[in-house]
Structure formats: C-alpha cells, structure tokens
Amino acid sequence: MDFSLPPEVAELKARTEAFVRDALIPLERDPRQTPHGPTDELRRELNALARGAGLLSPHMPREWGGLGLSHGAKAAVFEAAGYGLLGPLALNIAAPDEGNMHLLEQVADERQKRRWLAPLASAEVRSCFAMTEPHPGAGADPALLATRYRKAAGGYVINGTKWLITGADGAAFTIIMARDEESPEGQPRATMFLADMDRPGIVIERTLDTIDQSFPGGHCVVAFQDLFVPEEDVLGREGEGFRYAQVRLAPARLTHCMRWLGAARRAHDVATDYARRRHAFGKPLIDHEGVGFQLADNELDIHTCRLVTAHAAWVLDQGQKGRHESSVAKVICSEAIWRVVDRSMQVMGGLGTTGDAVVERIFREVRPFRIYDGPSEVHRWSIARKLAREGAR
C-alpha cells in the first residue's frame, strides 16, 4: 500500500482542516444545539458555509454535486471533518444521510435518484433509515425483522414499529426495511421501500433521550400504520432488502470509523495540550509516567485505527464487498476510539468531566459507536464464523 495522499486529496484534507478550525469550532456552543441534535436552521447554515467553501457532499459523484472521492480519499477528508463536532453535519457526510446517499446511488433507479437522491446530496433535505426495531423485533439479528408488508392494488401496505431511527424528526423521507408477511419465521424475505415522512400512516411516536446529541432529529420511535407505498417506490427489487443492506452497511461502518477517529484525535490533542500546561508535584503532568503513558497509548490506538481504516477503504476501492474488513475495522476503531477519549478525560481530571472541555461531549458521542451498525460482540461472532468456515475448507 502507498500511504502517501495524492496532491489533490492532501489539498482537500488541508482545506477541510482549515474550514473546521476557522468556521466550525467557533460555533460548537451555538444554542441551537439541543439534547436531540442541532436544529435544522443551524444545519442549513452549516451546509451553506460548506457549500461556499466547496466542501459540500465531497463523497458523492460529480454528477450529484460532489467531488467523487474514493474510499481512501474519504478516510482522510472524513477524519479531518470529524475533528469538529459540527464538521460531518456541515459537509453533509453525517449518518444516516451519508449511508443513504451511497445506497441510493448504488441501487435506486433514475426516477428515484432524481426524486430523493438529488435533494439529499444538495443538502436541501435530511433522511432516515428505518430498520432497527424494539423487542422482539430486529436489532443486531436481522432475522427477527417484525415490520411486515403485504401486496395491495398498485403497491404495498406496511405495518410495524421501528425505534432508534436516527434523524426521523424533520426528515423528508425514509428508507424502510420490512418483511413479506408470507415469509416464514426466522427466514424473512425483506424489501426496502422509499416513503416521504409526511405520508399518512407514518407516525413519530416519541423522540428517545440518549447520551449523544450530534444527530439532527434525534433518535425516534416510528410507527407505520397501514402505510401505502406504490410499486414504483420499492428500492431495487422486491425481496432483496438484506442484500442491499450490506451495500449500505459495509461502507457506512467504515465512514463512522473515519469521522469518530477525527473526534478522538481532537480529544487527544486537547488532553495533551492540558498535560503540557498543567503542573503537579513539581513538573508538567505529561512528565509523570502515569499521564504520559496514557497519551502514548492514545497515539498507538489512533495510529492503529488509521491503518485499519485505510486498509478496509483500499479493499472497497478494489471493488470488493469488504464485509469482513469493515467488521474488523468497526470493532478495532469503536473500542480504540473509546479508549482514547476515556484516557483523555482521565488525563484532564475534573476539568475533563465538565462542559468547559470538549472532551466531555466527545465522550458521550463516541460511546454508542460500540453498539450501532452492529455491536462489537456480533462482529466478533461474524469474524469467528469466518474462521470456522476457513478451517472447514
């Protein structure tokens, strides 16, 4: 692997870093950030700033207004954006929209792309992805999918409840994963549907209180009550929902690694600066091995994350599916990033636990990363199954 960045990517990374530092970090205490995420008013202002800087939706193909970045280039630019808490949102590369754009670009037909992808890529609207369900429905185990659809004249009728649907409040449309009600238990036949959120039959029951607050629209409970979806709004082919989910999930897991790595690096930089300036027992904190070694371990974890992310991005850029590599990266990065931020808080002592330091906010934001897009335990199970299959061969 060649670890050097092409000149145009290096320049874009530097521009992103400058934009985050100069335009976004000063806005991190904007009062329009609520317990359930930044308001759409703030989002639109941030998107306008990124558009003016030529940084909006850089991951999208040029035909949709982006810069056509490879997965490897995304790793550099997304990490730079993630250094600021508002960076991914401003650049229109935050979840769930970034993953939905990738899915639509890969699977949707031309009419659907014009109808839903175009306004999403230009940051005119937000979206959500409705797959996760409360007990006893699907969480980490998609075979438990409980939301059902049945055929009707000219389309389909969907019934079910989803929860932890990121960005649902204020989203313009959703991508719904549902099972054919005639498919057998434990072996559901799943399909993806596109639907505007203002359609009759879609009800946002409540917004959940969660420890993170970086996603506009929060995390919601959404009910589908006899929702009618016309045939032309099936995403891809009927019955192929689980296959399309993999099209979305492998790259989306990796972009989470990229963005949160930037946030972890921010926490590490803040803690390192503090340890250089703060004195105790006659010398700077960083000169005490108990502190200096924690920061050294941060450097090791950050370097490991960057390498494993670069490798998984390279695999995707070779045209491979990257399921195994993205699982490996997701586990390594989600756990290492958590360690980095946790150590940073420890180094800063009492200050690190307060809102006076950004580390406290980052601490809350990165903890759920070990759960969403597949908890670490499920990815380890998947990796172990791959080892068992290889051993059998």
C-alpha positions in Angstrom: 0.0 0.0 0.0 1.1 3.5 -0.8 0.4 5.7 2.3 1.0 9.0 0.6 -2.0 11.1 -0.3 -2.5 12.2 -3.9 -1.8 16.0 -4.1 -5.5 16.8 -4.7 -6.6 14.8 -1.7 -3.9 16.3 0.5 -5.1 19.8 -0.5 -8.7 18.9 0.2 -7.8 17.5 3.6 -5.9 20.7 4.4 -8.8 22.8 3.3 -11.2 20.8 5.4 -9.0 21.1 8.4 -8.8 24.9 8.0 -12.6 25.1 7.5 -13.3 23.1 10.6 -10.8 25.1 12.7 -11.8 28.6 11.5 -15.5 28.3 10.7 -17.0 25.4 12.7 -15.2 25.0 16.0 -16.2 28.6 17.0 -19.9 27.6 16.5 -19.8 24.5 18.8 -21.5 26.3 21.6 -24.3 27.7 19.4 -27.5 27.4 21.4 -29.3 25.8 18.5 -27.8 22.5 19.6 -30.5 20.7 21.5 -30.5 17.5 23.5 -31.9 15.8 20.4 -29.3 17.3 18.0 -28.7 20.5 16.1 -31.7 22.3 14.7 -32.4 22.3 11.0 -31.9 26.0 11.0 -28.3 25.5 12.2 -27.8 22.6 9.8 -28.8 24.7 6.8 -26.4 27.5 7.9 -23.6 25.0 8.3 -24.4 23.4 4.9 -24.3 26.9 3.3 -20.8 27.5 4.8 -19.6 24.2 3.4 -21.1 24.9 0.1 -19.4 28.3 -0.1 -16.1 26.6 0.8 -16.5 24.0 -2.0 -16.7 21.2 0.6 -20.4 20.1 0.5 -21.0 16.4 -0.1 -17.5 15.6 -1.3 -18.2 11.8 -1.2 -20.8 12.0 -3.9 -20.1 11.6 -7.7 -19.7 14.8 -9.5 -23.0 14.3 -11.4 -24.7 14.8 -8.0 -22.6 17.8 -7.0 -19.8 16.0 -5.1 -16.1 15.5 -5.7 -16.2 11.8 -6.5 -13.9 10.8 -3.6 -12.6 7.2 -3.4 -13.0 5.4 -0.1 -9.3 6.0 0.6 -9.7 9.8 0.0 -12.8 9.8 2.2 -10.7 8.4 5.0 -8.5 11.5 5.0 -11.3 14.0 4.5 -13.8 12.5 6.8 -11.3 12.3 9.6 -10.5 16.0 9.1 -14.2 16.8 9.2 -14.8 14.7 12.3 -12.2 16.8 14.3 -15.0 19.3 14.7 -18.3 18.2 16.3 -20.2 20.1 13.5 -17.9 19.0 10.7 -19.7 16.0 9.3 -23.1 17.7 9.5 -21.7 20.8 7.7 -20.1 18.8 4.9 -23.3 16.6 4.6 -21.4 13.5 5.3 -23.0 12.6 8.6 -25.1 9.5 9.3 -27.6 8.4 8.3 -27.7 10.7 5.2 -24.2 9.7 4.0 -25.1 6.0 4.1 -28.5 6.6 2.4 -26.8 8.6 -0.4 -24.5 5.7 -1.1 -27.3 3.2 -1.1 -29.5 5.3 -3.4 -26.6 6.0 -5.7 -25.9 2.2 -6.0 -29.5 0.8 -6.0 -32.1 3.4 -6.9 -33.5 3.8 -10.4 -33.1 7.1 -12.3 -36.5 8.4 -11.3 -35.9 7.6 -7.6 -32.5 9.3 -7.8 -34.0 12.5 -9.1 -36.8 12.3 -6.6 -34.8 11.5 -3.5 -31.0 11.4 -4.0 -30.7 14.8 -5.7 -32.2 16.9 -2.9 -30.3 14.8 -0.3 -27.0 15.2 -2.0 -27.5 19.0 -2.2 -28.4 19.2 1.5 -31.9 20.5 0.8 -33.4 17.8 2.9 -32.5 15.1 5.5 -33.4 11.4 5.5 -33.6 8.4 7.9 -33.2 4.7 7.6 -35.9 2.6 9.4 -34.5 -0.9 10.2 -34.0 -1.3 13.9 -37.0 -2.4 16.0 -37.8 -2.8 19.7 -38.1 -6.2 21.3 -39.0 -8.7 20.0 -38.1 -7.3 16.6 -34.8 -6.9 14.7 -31.8 -5.4 16.3 -28.4 -7.0 15.8 -30.2 -10.1 14.4 -32.0 -9.1 11.2 -33.8 -12.5 11.1 -36.1 -11.1 13.8 -37.4 -8.4 11.4 -41.0 -7.8 12.5 -42.3 -4.9 10.4 -44.4 -6.5 7.7 -45.7 -5.7 4.2 -48.4 -7.2 2.1 -49.2 -6.6 -1.6 -52.2 -4.4 -2.4 -53.6 -2.9 -5.6 -50.8 -0.8 -7.1 -48.3 -1.2 -4.3 -47.8 -2.5 -0.8 -49.2 -1.8 2.8 -46.7 -1.7 5.6 -47.3 -2.2 9.4 -44.8 -2.2 12.2 -42.8 -0.2 14.7 -39.2 1.0 14.4 -37.1 2.6 17.1 -33.7 4.4 17.4 -34.4 5.8 14.0 -31.8 8.5 13.7 -32.9 11.8 12.3 -36.6 10.8 11.8 -37.9 14.0 13.3 -37.7 16.5 10.5 -36.5 14.0 7.8 -38.1 14.5 4.4 -38.1 10.8 3.6 -37.2 7.3 4.9 -35.9 4.0 3.6 -38.0 1.3 5.3 -36.9 -2.3 5.7 -39.9 -4.7 6.0 -40.6 -8.4 5.6 -43.1 -10.1 3.4 -45.8 -11.2 5.8 -46.0 -14.5 3.9 -42.3 -15.4 4.5 -41.5 -17.9 7.2 -40.5 -17.0 10.8 -36.7 -16.9 11.2 -36.2 -16.6 7.4 -37.8 -13.3 6.4 -37.9 -12.1 2.8 -37.1 -8.5 3.2 -37.7 -5.5 0.9 -36.7 -1.8 1.1 -39.2 0.9 0.4 -38.9 4.7 -0.1 -41.5 6.9 1.5 -41.9 10.6 2.3 -42.2 11.1 6.0 -45.4 13.2 5.7 -47.4 10.3 4.2 -50.5 9.2 6.0 -49.6 6.1 8.1 -46.2 7.3 9.3 -46.3 8.4 13.0 -43.3 9.6 15.1 -44.5 8.4 18.5 -41.6 9.9 20.5 -38.0 11.0 20.5 -35.8 9.0 22.8 -33.5 10.6 25.3 -30.0 9.3 24.5 -26.5 10.2 25.7 -25.4 11.6 22.3 -26.7 14.8 20.7 -24.9 15.2 17.4 -27.6 13.9 15.1 -30.4 16.4 13.9 -33.8 14.9 14.5 -32.6 12.7 17.4 -33.4 9.0 17.7 -37.1 8.3 17.4 -39.8 5.6 17.7 -41.6 5.5 14.4 -44.8 3.6 13.7 -46.1 2.5 10.3 -49.9 2.1 10.4 -51.3 0.8 7.1 -48.7 2.8 5.2 -49.3 2.5 1.5 -46.2 2.6 -0.8 -46.7 2.5 -4.6 -44.9 -0.2 -6.6 -42.5 2.4 -8.2 -41.2 3.3 -4.7 -39.7 -0.1 -4.0 -35.9 0.4 -3.7 -34.3 -2.0 -6.0 -36.1 -5.4 -6.3 -38.6 -6.9 -4.0 -37.1 -9.5 -1.7 -33.5 -8.2 -2.0 -33.6 -6.0 1.1 -30.9 -7.8 3.1 -28.5 -7.8 0.2 -29.0 -4.1 -0.3 -28.5 -3.6 3.5 -24.9 -4.9 3.0 -24.4 -2.5 0.2 -25.1 0.3 2.7 -23.7 -1.1 5.9 -20.1 -2.0 5.0 -19.1 1.5 3.7 -21.2 3.1 6.4 -19.4 1.3 9.2 -16.2 2.5 7.8 -17.2 6.1 7.5 -18.2 6.0 11.1 -14.6 4.9 11.9 -13.3 7.9 9.9 -15.5 10.5 11.5 -15.1 9.4 15.1 -11.3 9.0 14.6 -11.2 12.7 14.0 -13.2 13.4 17.2 -10.9 11.1 19.2 -7.9 12.9 17.8 -9.4 16.2 18.9 -9.9 14.8 22.5 -6.3 13.6 22.5 -4.9 16.9 21.3 -6.9 18.8 24.0 -5.7 16.4 26.7 -2.1 16.6 25.5 -2.1 20.3 25.5 -3.6 20.3 29.0 -0.9 17.8 30.2 1.8 20.1 28.9 0.5 23.2 30.7 -0.9 21.8 33.9 1.7 21.2 36.7 1.5 18.9 39.7 4.1 17.6 42.1 6.8 19.9 40.7 6.5 19.3 36.9 4.1 19.2 34.0 1.6 16.3 34.1 2.9 14.9 30.8 6.3 14.3 32.5 4.6 11.9 35.0 4.7 8.4 33.5 1.2 7.7 34.8 -0.1 10.5 32.5 2.5 10.4 29.7 2.0 6.7 29.1 -1.8 7.2 28.7 -1.1 9.8 26.0 1.4 7.4 24.4 -1.2 4.7 24.3 -3.6 7.2 22.7 -1.0 7.6 19.9 -0.8 3.9 19.4 -4.6 3.5 19.2 -5.0 6.4 16.8 -2.3 5.1 14.5 -3.9 1.6 14.6 -7.3 3.0 13.7 -6.0 5.0 10.8 -4.2 1.9 9.4 -7.1 -0.5 9.7 -9.4 2.1 8.2 -7.1 2.8 5.3 -6.8 -1.0 4.6 -10.6 -1.5 4.6 -11.0 1.6 2.4 -8.5 0.1 0.0 -10.4 -3.2 -0.2 -13.6 -1.3 -1.1 -11.7 0.7 -3.7 -10.6 -2.6 -5.3 -14.3 -3.3 -5.9 -14.6 -5.9 -3.2 -17.5 -6.0 -0.7 -15.3 -5.6 2.3 -17.7 -7.1 4.8 -15.0 -8.8 6.8 -12.6 -5.9 6.6 -15.3 -3.4 7.7 -16.3 -5.6 10.6 -12.7 -5.8 11.7 -12.3 -2.1 11.4 -15.5 -1.3 13.2 -14.6 -3.4 16.2 -11.0 -2.1 16.4 -11.9 1.5 15.9 -15.0 1.7 18.0 -13.1 0.2 21.0 -9.9 2.1 20.4 -11.6 5.4 19.9 -13.4 4.9 23.2 -10.2 4.2 25.0 -8.6 7.3 23.5 -11.4 9.6 24.7 -11.6 7.8 28.1 -7.9 8.3 28.7 -8.1 11.9 27.6 -10.8 12.5 30.2 -8.7 10.8 32.8 -5.7 12.9 32.0 -7.7 16.1 32.3 -9.1 15.1 35.7 -12.1 17.1 37.0 -12.0 19.5 34.1 -12.5 16.7 31.6 -15.8 15.8 33.1 -17.2 19.3 32.7 -18.8 21.1 29.8 -15.9 23.6 29.9 -13.9 21.0 27.9 -15.0 19.4 24.6 -13.7 16.0 25.8 -16.9 15.5 27.9 -19.1 16.0 24.9 -16.9 13.7 22.7 -17.0 11.1 25.5 -20.8 11.0 25.3 -20.9 11.0 21.5 -18.5 8.1 20.9 -19.8 5.6 23.4 -22.8 4.5 21.3 -20.4 3.7 18.4 -19.7 0.3 20.0 -23.4 -0.5 19.6 -24.8 0.9 16.4 -24.0 -0.6 13.0 -23.5 -3.9 14.8 -22.3 -4.2 18.4 -18.7 -5.5 18.9 -20.0 -8.9 20.1 -21.9 -9.5 16.8 -18.9 -8.5 14.7 -16.7 -10.8 16.7 -19.2 -13.6 16.2 -19.2 -12.9 12.5 -15.4 -13.0 12.4 -15.3 -16.2 14.3 -17.8 -17.8 11.9 -15.5 -16.8 9.0 -12.6 -18.5 10.8 -14.7 -21.7 11.3 -15.6 -21.8 7.5 -12.0 -21.3 6.5 -10.9 -24.1 8.9 -13.5 -26.4 7.4 -12.2 -25.8 3.9 
